Amino acid sequence: MAKDNKDKKDGKESFVTEITPRSQDFSRWYLDVVRKAELADYSPVKGCMVIRPYGYAIWELLQRALDDRIKATGHVNAYFPLFIPNSLLTKEAEHVEGFSPQVAYVTHAGGEELEEKLVVRPTSEAIIGTMYANWVQSWRDLPILINQWANVVRWEKKTYPFLRTTEFLWQEGHTAHETEQEAEDETLKILDLYADVCENVLAMPVVKGRKTDSEKFAGALRTYSIEALMGDGRALQAGTSHNLGQNFAKAFDITFQARDKSVQHVWGTSWGVTTRLVGGVIMVHGDDSGLVLPPAVAPYQVVIVPIGRDNWRETVLPTAQKIQAELRGVGLRVTLDERDERPGWKFSEWEMRGVPVRLEIGPKDIEKSAVMVARRDTREKQSLPMDGLAGAIKSLLDQIQSGLLDRARQFRDEHTQRVSTYAEFKQVLDGRPGFVIAPWCGAADCEAQIKNDTSATIRNMPIGGAKPSGGCVRCDKPAHAEAWFAKAY
Ligand SMILES: [Zn+2]
């Protein structure tokens, strides 16, 4: 608190300059950016965060991009209750075992103790499975392709804004199919959809692959994930897609009459991505000056800062307003900073908030019928003519979007190393962080030993990855797959 008061006394300059440099302390830098860019704030409830309007706007843009793709692939949205009767959650043994340490219960309501305690959903397989059992009778009722946008609660001991909070927002898809193959196809289709959103909307390259049994979703047959590399070299699981097999169908009795008149259990999938992706965007692209937002999810893609002496409201503002209207006319998200602050202060603030493009307009620019255009990602500046400005800015934003993906991909590639001996493996993980690719035997105890020795986990085994050559990196038994290891969030 004392620090905040000091900020106010020293004037607003310190507000922007007081971000811990990313290179000095990544974790503090992240927390500074989250708070100073007004993305989120701590709440009176421990472990829960308040998503502020600027952070929520990023989530909404991401949500729209995801929702469009989810619907374009034949899914529809629905909504299921927040509470799940405890008896339903306990129906699938592996599922309840996996989630029980994180579950919050409602035991009292309406002034009395409930006969059966209610679970605050940590995920919705149990309640949705129960409903599907009523809705499915025949193969003609399949597939069911439903998604829901919701909040879930998983009690966490250690929380971190966006990346791990007790309550978070997400989408969860739950589908039911006639055959195992259809369920597997669905699981992988969604994995591709997630990768597409991460790469083309968030400019965040991901590795698509299968999780090991020890890392799979509680109750699933197979879990697939997309994994991204953050700016500090730690991995982030950015989304998961599960082939549930018939496990939940058997637990919840979801049966149907098949084409051959036999009674069978459906094959299920479930899949989700969360507000954690907002944290991913911050960590992949940000720099010492703060956020760097990909244009596709930037609440403002362009900020216009009028420059001028005391009378700028008369000399410059009308032109700035005209340009704002023109850019909005072609669908860009634009803000015009009319506050009575020095332009330099405004520049730093919008840089910190990650706005991809800044336009500076002063009397001299107006004379030349031009504007000064500054890129947030490369910090390059150039003067562009007002004539045809909207088109030029649009293509500049496209360049920034693809440039950010290229830059992140290059960083990822430079921080991914293939090793074959355990000595080399430990040495690489001890020094430069990032992904380490190595052959692995497939044994859970070997995986656990590696985690114990290095604190790295198997992020996934890429789909269509190279055939492993040689023996397991640790135990030298025949390798089962090439695994991507990393220290992870
Ligand atoms: Zn091994």
Residues whose N, C-alpha, C, O or C-beta is under 5 A from the ligand:
A	BS01	ZN	C441 C446 C472 R474 C475 D476
